[in-house]
Every structure is written in C-alpha cells, then in structure tokens.
Amino acid sequence: MSSAYLYLNALLYLLFAVWCTVAPAKTSASLGYQSLSAGGHSEYLVLYGGLQLGLAIGFFLAARNPEWTRAGIAFSLALYAPIVLFRLVTVIRYWPVATLTIATGVLEALLLLGAIWLYLTRG
C-alpha cells in the first residue's frame, strides 16, 4: 500500500511537470499568474517543471526500493503538511482564487491524509 501511494505521487508529479513544461502559458494563467517577465517564465519552468520532475523521480525511487518506503512516507508528511497549511491560509487570505488552485489544494490535502494514515498504520 505504501509503495502504491508513492507511485501515485511519482505519477502525479510527472504529469504536472510535463503539463507545466509543455503548456507553461496555459498552466501559469490557470494558476493565477496573469503576466510573467522573462525571469518569471524561467522560474515557473524551473519550479513547475524541474522541481516537480525531481519530486517524481524521488517518489519513484522511494516506491521501488522497500528500504526507502518509510522515508518516502515521512518525506510526504514533511512536504504536504506545510503545503496544505500555506494553501489553506493563502486561499482564505486571497479569496476568490482560481478553480485549479482549489482542485490542487484538495489533492494536496488528500495526499497529506494518505501520508498520515500510512505513517501511523505502517509503523
């Protein structure tokens, strides 16, 4: 079950990395970035393409190596807990926000709940 969770994370980050890299204007606008300078475009691609691809690789490696599975779940907690906290605070602070922002937040919250459950039940 833990490896399936980690593979799911790897797949999601891979899909988002490819989507954001192939269609950066569309995805950045959908997330609320109305205008980006050249540096902003670079930063967007680095974070939404490169970092997410790196996370996909990390989750994949943790999923396929049983000795890394527990660490992968702990990493998920370390990643998603602050993301969900920041998402909640910023959505409240800057409401209304884009639908994709809400959908991403729901997905992040579900992934956090999954990580908590796996961490507590898989020892």
TORKOL-4160 file (C-alpha; in steps of 0.2 Angstrom, whole numbers, padded with zeros to 4 digits, m for minus):
123
<pt num="1" X="0000" Y="0000" Z="0000"/>
<pt num="2" X="0014" Y="0012" Z="0004"/>
<pt num="3" X="0023" Y="0009" Z="m0012"/>
<pt num="4" X="0007" Y="0012" Z="m0022"/>
<pt num="5" X="0005" Y="0028" Z="m0013"/>
<pt num="6" X="0022" Y="0033" Z="m0018"/>
<pt num="7" X="0020" Y="0028" Z="m0036"/>
<pt num="8" X="0004" Y="0038" Z="m0036"/>
<pt num="9" X="0014" Y="0053" Z="m0030"/>
<pt num="10" X="0028" Y="0050" Z="m0043"/>
<pt num="11" X="0015" Y="0049" Z="m0057"/>
<pt num="12" X="0006" Y="0065" Z="m0052"/>
<pt num="13" X="0022" Y="0075" Z="m0051"/>
<pt num="14" X="0027" Y="0068" Z="m0068"/>
<pt num="15" X="0011" Y="0073" Z="m0076"/>
<pt num="16" X="0011" Y="0090" Z="m0068"/>
<pt num="17" X="0029" Y="0093" Z="m0073"/>
<pt num="18" X="0026" Y="0088" Z="m0091"/>
<pt num="19" X="0010" Y="0098" Z="m0092"/>
<pt num="20" X="0018" Y="0114" Z="m0085"/>
<pt num="21" X="0033" Y="0112" Z="m0096"/>
<pt num="22" X="0023" Y="0109" Z="m0112"/>
<pt num="23" X="0010" Y="0122" Z="m0109"/>
<pt num="24" X="0018" Y="0135" Z="m0097"/>
<pt num="25" X="0007" Y="0149" Z="m0103"/>
<pt num="26" X="m0009" Y="0140" Z="m0101"/>
<pt num="27" X="m0005" Y="0132" Z="m0084"/>
<pt num="28" X="0003" Y="0148" Z="m0077"/>
<pt num="29" X="m0013" Y="0158" Z="m0082"/>
<pt num="30" X="m0024" Y="0144" Z="m0074"/>
<pt num="31" X="m0015" Y="0146" Z="m0058"/>
<pt num="32" X="m0017" Y="0164" Z="m0057"/>
<pt num="33" X="0000" Y="0170" Z="m0065"/>
<pt num="34" X="m0008" Y="0184" Z="m0077"/>
<pt num="35" X="0009" Y="0190" Z="m0083"/>
<pt num="36" X="0027" Y="0184" Z="m0081"/>
<pt num="37" X="0043" Y="0193" Z="m0086"/>
<pt num="38" X="0057" Y="0183" Z="m0094"/>
<pt num="39" X="0064" Y="0179" Z="m0077"/>
<pt num="40" X="0046" Y="0174" Z="m0071"/>
<pt num="41" X="0045" Y="0162" Z="m0085"/>
<pt num="42" X="0061" Y="0154" Z="m0081"/>
<pt num="43" X="0057" Y="0152" Z="m0063"/>
<pt num="44" X="0040" Y="0145" Z="m0067"/>
<pt num="45" X="0048" Y="0132" Z="m0078"/>
<pt num="46" X="0061" Y="0128" Z="m0065"/>
<pt num="47" X="0049" Y="0125" Z="m0051"/>
<pt num="48" X="0034" Y="0118" Z="m0060"/>
<pt num="49" X="0044" Y="0108" Z="m0072"/>
<pt num="50" X="0061" Y="0104" Z="m0065"/>
<pt num="51" X="0056" Y="0103" Z="m0046"/>
<pt num="52" X="0041" Y="0093" Z="m0050"/>
<pt num="53" X="0051" Y="0081" Z="m0061"/>
<pt num="54" X="0063" Y="0079" Z="m0047"/>
<pt num="55" X="0050" Y="0075" Z="m0034"/>
<pt num="56" X="0043" Y="0062" Z="m0047"/>
<pt num="57" X="0060" Y="0054" Z="m0048"/>
<pt num="58" X="0062" Y="0054" Z="m0029"/>
<pt num="59" X="0044" Y="0047" Z="m0026"/>
<pt num="60" X="0048" Y="0034" Z="m0039"/>
<pt num="61" X="0064" Y="0029" Z="m0031"/>
<pt num="62" X="0056" Y="0028" Z="m0014"/>
<pt num="63" X="0042" Y="0017" Z="m0021"/>
<pt num="64" X="0053" Y="0004" Z="m0029"/>
<pt num="65" X="0065" Y="0002" Z="m0015"/>
<pt num="66" X="0057" Y="m0006" Z="0000"/>
<pt num="67" X="0071" Y="0001" Z="0011"/>
<pt num="68" X="0066" Y="0019" Z="0006"/>
<pt num="69" X="0047" Y="0017" Z="0008"/>
<pt num="70" X="0046" Y="0023" Z="0026"/>
<pt num="71" X="0057" Y="0038" Z="0022"/>
<pt num="72" X="0046" Y="0042" Z="0007"/>
<pt num="73" X="0031" Y="0042" Z="0018"/>
<pt num="74" X="0040" Y="0053" Z="0031"/>
<pt num="75" X="0045" Y="0064" Z="0016"/>
<pt num="76" X="0027" Y="0066" Z="0010"/>
<pt num="77" X="0022" Y="0072" Z="0028"/>
<pt num="78" X="0036" Y="0084" Z="0028"/>
<pt num="79" X="0031" Y="0090" Z="0010"/>
<pt num="80" X="0012" Y="0091" Z="0011"/>
<pt num="81" X="0010" Y="0097" Z="0029"/>
<pt num="82" X="0017" Y="0114" Z="0026"/>
<pt num="83" X="0010" Y="0115" Z="0008"/>
<pt num="84" X="m0008" Y="0111" Z="0015"/>
<pt num="85" X="m0006" Y="0124" Z="0029"/>
<pt num="86" X="0001" Y="0138" Z="0017"/>
<pt num="87" X="m0013" Y="0133" Z="0004"/>
<pt num="88" X="m0027" Y="0135" Z="0017"/>
<pt num="89" X="m0020" Y="0152" Z="0024"/>
<pt num="90" X="m0017" Y="0159" Z="0006"/>
<pt num="91" X="m0034" Y="0153" Z="m0001"/>
<pt num="92" X="m0043" Y="0161" Z="0014"/>
<pt num="93" X="m0032" Y="0177" Z="0013"/>
<pt num="94" X="m0034" Y="0179" Z="m0006"/>
<pt num="95" X="m0051" Y="0173" Z="m0009"/>
<pt num="96" X="m0058" Y="0171" Z="m0023"/>
<pt num="97" X="m0045" Y="0160" Z="m0031"/>
<pt num="98" X="m0044" Y="0150" Z="m0047"/>
<pt num="99" X="m0053" Y="0133" Z="m0048"/>
<pt num="100" X="m0037" Y="0125" Z="m0052"/>
<pt num="101" X="m0030" Y="0132" Z="m0036"/>
<pt num="102" X="m0044" Y="0124" Z="m0026"/>
<pt num="103" X="m0043" Y="0107" Z="m0035"/>
<pt num="104" X="m0024" Y="0107" Z="m0032"/>
<pt num="105" X="m0027" Y="0111" Z="m0013"/>
<pt num="106" X="m0040" Y="0097" Z="m0012"/>
<pt num="107" X="m0027" Y="0085" Z="m0020"/>
<pt num="108" X="m0013" Y="0090" Z="m0008"/>
<pt num="109" X="m0025" Y="0088" Z="0007"/>
<pt num="110" X="m0029" Y="0070" Z="0001"/>
<pt num="111" X="m0011" Y="0066" Z="m0001"/>
<pt num="112" X="m0007" Y="0073" Z="0016"/>
<pt num="113" X="m0021" Y="0062" Z="0024"/>
<pt num="114" X="m0015" Y="0047" Z="0015"/>
<pt num="115" X="0003" Y="0050" Z="0021"/>
<pt num="116" X="m0003" Y="0052" Z="0039"/>
<pt num="117" X="m0013" Y="0036" Z="0038"/>
<pt num="118" X="0001" Y="0026" Z="0030"/>
<pt num="119" X="0014" Y="0033" Z="0043"/>
<pt num="120" X="0003" Y="0029" Z="0058"/>
<pt num="121" X="m0003" Y="0012" Z="0052"/>
<pt num="122" X="0013" Y="0005" Z="0043"/>
<pt num="123" X="0024" Y="0008" Z="0058"/>
